[in-house]
Amino acid sequence: MASNTTTLPQLPAGAVSTNALATSDIRDIKPPLPTRDWTWLWGVLGAVLLGAVLAWWWRRRRRLGGTAPVIEVDPRTLVPPHVRARQRLEEALALIGTPRPFCFALTDALRWYLEEQMNLRAPERTTEEFLEEISGSPLLDAAQRGLLADFLTRCDLVKFARHHPGEPELRELHASALRLVAQTEPSQRAAMVAAPPAPQVPNAAA
């Protein structure tokens, strides 16, 4: 009777199976080598560089005495206040068709001129406050103070009292502003100061 049992071949004594060799030859996978993070080094170098720049700046500032550099300005590039005032008054003529903005432009130009030329705090004050301030000022004579008071009062009527003047009256206001600038510009003021007193005519009757 035949048997279903399969007889495996017998290995010679001392022989090692191929499976055993393969199994013994497999080694564990080595973990990847750790990579170094150099971010901290760049941060340290940046801090050192910044510190060196700040130290150099501080030493240079102390050596210069902490003074700002002197910038030379060509006097020819400076616009005198009276010239700038005339330019503003000339530009205001573009608004003569709208009385209220026109009067605002006129008074602003004249007030800024008086502040720049005479150091009068004109722009920040009302008309009443400003006229009271200049009432005893030697910078304007009585006629000029009267002209200025009339000019500002008439402009305020247009600016705040809804007065609608025609173009002739607006041009008269413009001319008043120009006249004030002309009478108070440095050349005119210097001429008034330097002018000798008028000689007195002897009384013929005496």
Wavefront OBJ file of the C-alpha trace (Angstrom):
o trace
v 0.000 0.000 0.000
v 1.487 3.305 -1.142
v 2.043 6.035 1.408
v 1.241 9.770 0.766
v 4.013 10.901 3.041
v 6.693 12.885 1.192
v 10.169 12.247 2.340
v 12.303 15.452 2.501
v 15.873 15.108 1.405
v 18.277 14.952 4.251
v 21.109 17.520 4.341
v 24.553 16.233 4.972
v 25.819 16.614 8.466
v 27.329 20.036 9.150
v 25.425 21.704 6.275
v 23.374 24.857 7.011
v 20.167 25.585 5.184
v 19.904 28.545 2.852
v 16.977 29.969 4.797
v 19.000 29.947 7.975
v 21.872 31.786 6.280
v 19.529 34.370 4.826
v 17.877 34.877 8.169
v 21.145 35.308 9.996
v 22.431 37.778 7.337
v 19.535 40.290 7.750
v 20.575 43.169 9.972
v 18.508 45.933 11.584
v 18.188 49.217 9.583
v 20.293 51.951 11.136
v 18.442 55.151 12.039
v 19.276 58.243 9.899
v 22.109 60.375 11.102
v 20.844 63.451 12.946
v 21.172 66.770 11.017
v 22.399 69.813 12.889
v 20.205 72.967 13.089
v 22.360 76.054 12.531
v 19.519 78.569 12.929
v 20.665 79.563 16.410
v 24.130 80.337 15.074
v 22.785 82.769 12.473
v 20.714 84.447 15.182
v 23.779 84.906 17.382
v 25.824 86.301 14.487
v 23.038 88.735 13.609
v 22.797 89.979 17.192
v 26.569 90.470 17.366
v 26.575 92.394 14.079
v 23.703 94.616 15.207
v 25.461 95.332 18.493
v 28.637 96.297 16.652
v 26.730 98.714 14.375
v 24.963 100.346 17.331
v 28.238 100.708 19.238
v 29.890 102.332 16.217
v 26.985 104.748 15.798
v 27.011 105.691 19.477
v 30.760 106.349 19.486
v 30.483 108.462 16.340
v 27.592 110.447 17.788
v 29.537 111.176 20.993
v 32.603 112.131 18.983
v 30.560 114.647 17.000
v 29.093 116.037 20.188
v 25.524 115.046 19.335
v 25.078 118.009 17.027
v 23.104 117.827 13.840
v 24.988 118.409 10.607
v 24.952 121.987 9.420
v 23.133 122.382 6.123
v 24.028 125.450 4.148
v 21.038 127.121 2.542
v 21.403 129.430 -0.396
v 19.677 132.696 0.624
v 18.516 133.164 -2.943
v 16.239 130.137 -2.586
v 14.374 131.688 0.379
v 11.170 133.520 -0.518
v 10.579 136.629 1.632
v 7.202 136.839 3.418
v 5.983 139.835 1.408
v 6.757 138.060 -1.882
v 4.961 134.934 -0.696
v 1.987 137.048 0.409
v 1.698 138.625 -3.044
v 1.803 135.181 -4.617
v -1.027 133.979 -2.359
v -3.097 137.078 -3.094
v -2.552 136.592 -6.821
v -3.694 132.969 -6.549
v -6.795 134.100 -4.640
v -8.047 135.923 -7.739
v -8.998 132.538 -9.191
v -11.789 132.429 -6.540
v -13.221 135.890 -7.172
v -16.370 134.342 -8.630
v -17.145 132.813 -5.214
v -17.069 135.660 -2.635
v -16.861 133.598 0.557
v -13.894 131.359 -0.440
v -12.282 134.424 -2.011
v -12.424 136.378 1.270
v -11.122 133.385 3.201
v -8.156 133.230 0.811
v -7.504 136.979 1.189
v -7.570 137.001 4.980
v -5.498 133.815 5.231
v -2.828 135.302 2.962
v -2.668 138.536 4.957
v -2.749 136.842 8.363
v 0.061 134.457 7.420
v 2.057 137.391 6.105
v 1.680 139.348 9.356
v 2.759 136.310 11.377
v 5.801 135.613 9.215
v 6.847 139.228 8.793
v 6.034 140.683 12.223
v 5.678 137.610 14.437
v 2.044 138.448 15.163
v -0.072 135.421 16.093
v -2.722 136.238 13.524
v -4.010 132.893 12.132
v -5.059 131.437 15.509
v -7.083 134.449 16.701
v -10.417 135.987 15.910
v -10.575 139.385 14.251
v -11.476 141.089 17.545
v -8.600 139.409 19.416
v -6.117 140.231 16.694
v -7.150 143.875 16.395
v -6.923 144.252 20.151
v -3.404 142.792 20.131
v -2.092 145.181 17.476
v -3.848 148.239 18.920
v -0.721 149.192 20.846
v 1.860 147.564 18.583
v 4.604 149.804 17.147
v 4.839 147.523 14.111
v 1.875 149.242 12.456
v 1.051 152.910 12.492
v -2.440 154.262 13.099
v -3.324 154.457 9.394
v -2.205 150.875 8.780
v -4.107 149.611 11.808
v -7.243 151.363 10.526
v -6.782 149.892 7.035
v -6.299 146.417 8.499
v -9.348 146.703 10.761
v -11.531 147.844 7.853
v -10.235 145.030 5.622
v -10.789 142.252 8.184
v -14.232 143.539 9.218
v -15.472 143.710 5.624
v -14.123 140.240 4.896
v -15.862 138.867 8.008
v -19.181 140.199 6.706
v -18.729 138.051 3.623
v -17.357 135.029 5.485
v -19.837 134.882 8.362
v -22.720 137.308 7.768
v -23.846 136.030 4.360
v -22.965 139.308 2.652
v -22.679 138.858 -1.128
v -20.628 141.691 -2.603
v -20.117 142.245 -6.289
v -16.820 141.886 -8.098
v -15.874 145.605 -7.777
v -16.059 145.403 -3.974
v -14.095 142.138 -3.954
v -11.369 143.704 -6.092
v -11.270 146.627 -3.683
v -10.677 144.204 -0.816
v -7.912 142.564 -2.835
v -6.322 145.966 -3.448
v -6.503 146.761 0.287
v -4.626 143.578 1.093
v -1.938 144.364 -1.465
v -1.653 147.902 -0.094
v -1.105 146.595 3.440
v 1.651 144.277 2.227
v 3.302 147.084 0.253
v 3.238 149.446 3.226
v 4.699 146.929 5.674
v 7.308 145.096 3.622
v 10.894 145.383 4.913
v 12.062 147.957 2.363
v 9.246 150.354 3.238
v 9.708 149.889 6.972
v 13.454 150.474 6.676
v 12.828 153.632 4.667
v 10.429 154.929 7.304
v 12.942 154.285 10.081
v 15.887 155.788 8.200
v 14.019 158.860 6.964
v 15.236 162.006 8.742
v 12.649 164.174 10.432
v 11.143 166.884 8.297
v 12.809 170.247 8.850
v 10.745 172.769 10.670
v 9.895 175.868 8.713
v 10.424 179.005 10.804
v 7.370 181.061 11.417
v 7.582 184.138 9.233
v 5.469 186.087 11.669
v 8.037 185.508 14.410
l 1 2 3 4 5 6 7 8 9 10 11 12 13 14 15 16 17 18 19 20 21 22 23 24 25 26 27 28 29 30 31 32 33 34 35 36 37 38 39 40 41 42 43 44 45 46 47 48 49 50 51 52 53 54 55 56 57 58 59 60 61 62 63 64 65 66 67 68 69 70 71 72 73 74 75 76 77 78 79 80 81 82 83 84 85 86 87 88 89 90 91 92 93 94 95 96 97 98 99 100 101 102 103 104 105 106 107 108 109 110 111 112 113 114 115 116 117 118 119 120 121 122 123 124 125 126 127 128 129 130 131 132 133 134 135 136 137 138 139 140 141 142 143 144 145 146 147 148 149 150 151 152 153 154 155 156 157 158 159 160 161 162 163 164 165 166 167 168 169 170 171 172 173 174 175 176 177 178 179 180 181 182 183 184 185 186 187 188 189 190 191 192 193 194 195 196 197 198 199 200 201 202 203 204 205 206
